[in-house]
Amino acid sequence: MDLDYKFLVQTFYLVLGAIPTTLKLTFVSLLAATPFAFAIAMVRRQSGRRILSQIVKAYVTFMRGTPIVLQILMIYSVLPSVLNAVALAWNLPINVFDWDPVLYAYIVFTLNTIALLSEVFRSALGSVVQGQMEAALCAGLTRVQAYIHIILPQALVSAMPNLCNLTINLLKGTSLAFLMTVKDMTAVAKVAASYGYNYIEAYMDVLVGYVIVCSIVQVLFHFAERHVGRYRLVRQK
Amino acid sequence: MLKIRNVHKRYHENEILKGVDVTVDKGDVVTILGPSGSGKTTLLRCMNFLERADEGSMDFDEYHVKLHDASSHDVGKIRKKTAFVFQNYNLFQNKTALENVMVGLVIGRGMDKSKAQEIGMKALDKVGLADRYRYYPAQLSGGQQQRVGIARAIAVEPDVILFDEPTSALDPELVGEVLNVIKQLAKEGKTMVIVTHEMKFAADVATHVIFMADGKIVEEGDPKTIFLCPKEERTKTFLRRILPGVEYNI
């Protein structure tokens, strides 16, 4: 097998240059999804709101039950037309077809992450011993204060491993953004390869790029988990 | 000081409390005894609204509320006049012993941090944990955890402390250290309501004993009367089963 080493190195730099795009896709979606995911988790934990609970449950089931590729294709082909129709109907002076496709990437990944993240939050909230909420109320805290100071800090700790998984899966999943012509790590390498059919080199570069980024994310999560969970790690006397 | 009247509580078809009255005056130590499922714990939890009673009223100093529709504002105020010690301690796992005691002062009552720290240390000293300020609950034994729970309760200087079977989850050899702390509080004249299965302790510490069965108060009175010459047959059987070998004046 003959590899074009010059191309290999050049493309590797290209791939490295696209890392910010991949990271932005990942973390903007993650941040945007967080409040919604938390709200869904809270709704599903309360016994009272049965109808709302069923609706969000259906949403979660739907998003988890469809391939993200399909979600991307659907949203990328349907949403612009819908928005355009709305804009025309209301005489809004915008042209949705001028919008940067990255916008749709954010929308898809956020919608998808909301569903997955809500499950992470739900199980994490369930892992905090319920009696602590009662103890907090008895200590004179309001429910909100109890969540902020007692429940959430502990839920965060037990959410960490799943959160790390989700982040890494999302990060790798953003490679599908090339379907929406977003120039992430995968897309730039594919484009570069297409000129001279150097696909093998390009894929190797992307592979290494993802390994590096994902490893860094994992290491960061490891330290974050140690930090937020330090009360669990103290040595028994 | 604290009076609850005609407390009813049901879960689905199951009536747990069938009209219970309790009066607690300042300085009283009321112990509530009775077999499992008699509604003792539910009664205690209704007293600070951890459970919502279905019926009944409460007079607590200047507060006069219906148990089933007290506003959350009143509930918050009444809770701040009380403190609760749980069977399973329910310490905040992410906080040190000292922070556990301070939470109610700093976050619940907006007290200055350094002042709260001073009070918190004093409370922990009192329960014999002066050397455990910076320990997390996971590093403490059950008895130590429960003593932190008691320190957390006394730190907020409540009008009444409610104890829900404070020693039931403890190893037998750790029970003593917790009971001694509670006895000390009784000596200082703290007002307390204690649900317990420790009969000897109940007899020692109580100023008033309530015996419950099947969601009702069967008999109540001063400890001597209840333990040594109970009138009701139900009380006698219970005591006979729990305290074999004790001579009763029956």
Interface residues (C-beta under 8 A of the other chain):
Chain A: V129 G131 Q132 E134 A135 A136 L137 C138 A139 G140 L141 T142 Q145 H149 I150 P153 Q154 V157 Y231 R232 V234 R235 Q236 K237
Chain B: N48 L50 G76 R79 K80 T82 A83 F84 F86 N88 N90 L91 F92 Q93 N94 K95 T96 V103 G104 I107 G108 R109 Y135 Y136 A138 Q139 R152 V156
